[in-house]
């Protein structure tokens, strides 16, 4: 198995560059992943960021995806928001519930975020972004999430603590949804019905 030290040793000849590397092993998926890049990072995207993310400032990145088999905690999202100040799109893939239930968090701001994809995320991450004591979302953001976790996190679209962030969100739902809750359309900035 390759280690971070092995990778750093391989790139020791690049004395004029700072080489950053992380190694992750995913037991459930039976695979490994390496991120290797020179710093500063000049690409516009950074994919499959895990809890091993070392931090840093990524001034050009506008699109990121987060994936791990271990839970992402609030402090991780704070590090992500600080590291990617120009982030416009965030996709999160993590089915593990958060373990830190501390209610005294600093509010994380995502000033440039325009698209948030939470289809493959545990409901704790839906709450992480919609609860106004954890996150502050900008206006006119597109949210992609399944209806069931959204309904649960918002307490059937009546929860005051999620109302502020939801009022900034555009939410698309499928025409096949037979019953729309009473407060559903009033809860979001915009709602769109999609054929399907």
Secondary structure, DSSP 8 states (H G I E B T S, - for coil): ---HHHHHHHTTT-TTSEEEEEEEEETTTTEEEEEEEEES---SEEEEE-TT------TT--EEEEE-SS---HHHHHHHHHH-TT--EEEEEE-S------S----EEETT--EEEEEEE-HHHHHHHH-TTTEEE-SSEEEE--HHHHHHHTTTTT-HHHHHHHTTEEEEEETT-----TTHHHHSSEEEEE--
